[in-house]
Amino acid sequence: MSASKSAAKARNEPAPGHVALGRLGDFVGFRLRRVQNQLSRNFAAVTAEEGLKSGLFSSLAIIGANPGLSQNELSHEVGLDKSVTVTMIDEMERNGWAERRRAPEDRRRHALFITEAGQAKLDRLFTLMEETESAVLHQLSEGELALLSELLDRMYDAVVRDEG
């Protein structure tokens, strides 16, 4: 961090060329959302030709990492309404990226699986995500990135625990 940025931060003033956040700067949710909004905007720009709707990439990735996941589990994990999740799964099936199968232990439940085409799509999207995030992640050392990931996971667990 430059000397002028450090001094401005110590006085709770914006660095030169930045807008003051005021009291918003005291809230981690705002700061996280600000970064997430920019990353999402950048990712949307590089994937515009991929035909993705909001939430589809993360849903496909979670299905790929958790073969046999239920629709309810997916809905909970991505934080989307169940009806939105069903619509998204319908779209993934139409595109040949994922499939529903009856769960052997409970025939009323659908288990979700990624297809070969879905895995190929996911690999392409992860490459684009890595390119998108590299622009900001080079600001952090490996240790800082590991710490940030750990802290974000702990915060998420606390929020989920408070909901349940």
C-alpha positions in Angstrom: 0.0 0.0 0.0 1.4 3.4 -0.9 2.2 6.0 1.8 -0.7 8.3 0.7 -3.2 5.4 0.7 -2.0 4.3 4.2 -2.3 7.8 5.5 -5.8 8.3 4.0 -6.9 5.0 5.5 -5.6 5.9 8.9 -7.6 9.2 8.8 -10.6 7.3 7.3 -10.4 9.4 4.2 -10.5 8.1 0.7 -7.3 7.6 -1.2 -6.6 10.2 -3.9 -9.0 9.6 -6.8 -11.5 7.6 -4.7 -14.9 8.5 -3.4 -15.4 8.4 0.4 -17.5 5.5 1.6 -18.5 7.1 4.8 -20.3 4.8 7.2 -20.7 2.2 4.4 -17.0 1.5 4.7 -17.7 0.1 8.2 -19.8 -2.7 6.8 -18.2 -5.8 5.3 -21.3 -6.7 3.4 -21.1 -3.5 1.4 -17.4 -4.0 0.7 -17.9 -7.6 -0.4 -20.9 -6.8 -2.6 -18.9 -3.9 -4.2 -16.2 -6.3 -5.3 -18.6 -9.0 -6.2 -20.6 -6.6 -8.4 -17.5 -5.6 -10.3 -16.3 -9.2 -10.7 -19.8 -10.3 -11.9 -20.0 -7.5 -14.4 -16.6 -8.4 -15.8 -17.5 -12.1 -15.9 -20.8 -11.3 -17.7 -18.9 -9.3 -20.3 -16.5 -12.1 -21.1 -19.2 -14.8 -21.1 -21.8 -12.8 -23.0 -21.6 -15.1 -26.0 -21.8 -18.2 -23.7 -25.6 -17.9 -23.2 -25.5 -17.9 -19.4 -28.2 -16.7 -17.1 -27.5 -15.5 -13.6 -26.7 -18.4 -11.3 -26.2 -21.0 -14.0 -22.4 -21.2 -13.8 -22.3 -21.6 -10.0 -25.2 -24.1 -10.1 -23.4 -26.2 -12.8 -20.2 -26.1 -10.8 -21.8 -27.2 -7.6 -23.6 -30.1 -9.4 -20.3 -31.1 -11.0 -18.6 -31.1 -7.6 -21.4 -33.0 -5.9 -22.8 -35.7 -8.1 -26.2 -36.8 -6.9 -27.0 -33.5 -5.2 -30.7 -32.9 -4.7 -32.5 -29.9 -6.2 -33.2 -28.6 -2.7 -29.6 -28.8 -1.7 -28.6 -27.0 -4.8 -31.2 -24.3 -4.2 -30.0 -23.8 -0.6 -26.3 -23.7 -1.5 -26.6 -21.2 -4.4 -29.1 -19.1 -2.4 -31.8 -19.1 -5.0 -35.6 -19.7 -4.7 -36.5 -23.3 -5.4 -38.7 -22.3 -8.4 -35.7 -20.4 -10.0 -33.5 -23.4 -9.4 -36.0 -25.8 -11.1 -36.1 -23.4 -14.1 -32.3 -23.3 -14.2 -32.0 -27.1 -14.1 -34.6 -27.3 -16.9 -32.3 -25.0 -19.0 -29.2 -27.1 -18.1 -31.0 -30.2 -19.3 -32.2 -28.6 -22.5 -28.5 -27.6 -23.2 -27.3 -31.1 -22.4 -25.2 -29.9 -19.5 -26.9 -31.7 -16.6 -29.5 -34.3 -16.0 -31.9 -35.3 -13.3 -32.2 -38.9 -12.2 -34.5 -40.4 -9.6 -32.6 -40.9 -6.4 -32.5 -44.7 -5.6 -33.0 -44.1 -1.9 -36.0 -41.8 -2.4 -37.9 -42.0 -5.7 -39.6 -38.7 -5.0 -36.2 -36.9 -5.0 -34.2 -35.9 -8.1 -30.5 -36.4 -8.0 -28.5 -34.0 -10.3 -25.5 -35.0 -12.4 -23.3 -33.1 -14.8 -22.9 -34.5 -18.4 -19.8 -34.6 -20.5 -21.0 -31.6 -22.4 -21.7 -29.9 -19.1 -18.2 -30.6 -17.9 -16.7 -29.2 -21.1 -18.8 -26.1 -20.7 -17.8 -25.8 -17.0 -14.1 -26.2 -17.9 -14.4 -23.3 -20.4 -16.2 -21.1 -17.9 -13.7 -21.8 -15.2 -10.9 -20.7 -17.6 -12.8 -17.4 -18.2 -13.4 -17.0 -14.4 -9.7 -17.4 -13.7 -8.9 -14.8 -16.3 -11.5 -12.4 -14.9 -10.4 -12.8 -11.3 -6.7 -12.7 -12.0 -7.0 -8.9 -12.5 -7.9 -8.5 -8.8 -6.2 -11.5 -7.2 -2.7 -10.3 -8.1 -3.2 -7.7 -5.4 -3.0 -10.5 -2.8 -0.2 -12.8 -1.8 -0.9 -16.6 -1.7 -1.1 -16.4 2.1 -3.5 -13.4 1.9 -5.7 -15.2 -0.6 -5.8 -18.4 1.6 -6.7 -16.3 4.6 -9.4 -14.4 2.7 -10.9 -17.7 1.5 -10.8 -19.1 5.1 -12.5 -15.9 6.4 -15.1 -15.9 3.8 -16.0 -19.5 4.5 -16.2 -18.8 8.2 -18.5 -15.9 7.6 -20.7 -17.9 5.2 -20.9 -20.7 7.8 -22.0 -18.2 10.5 -24.7 -16.7 8.2 -26.0 -20.2 7.3 -25.9 -21.3 10.9 -27.9 -18.2 11.9 -30.5 -19.0 9.2 -31.0 -22.6 10.3 
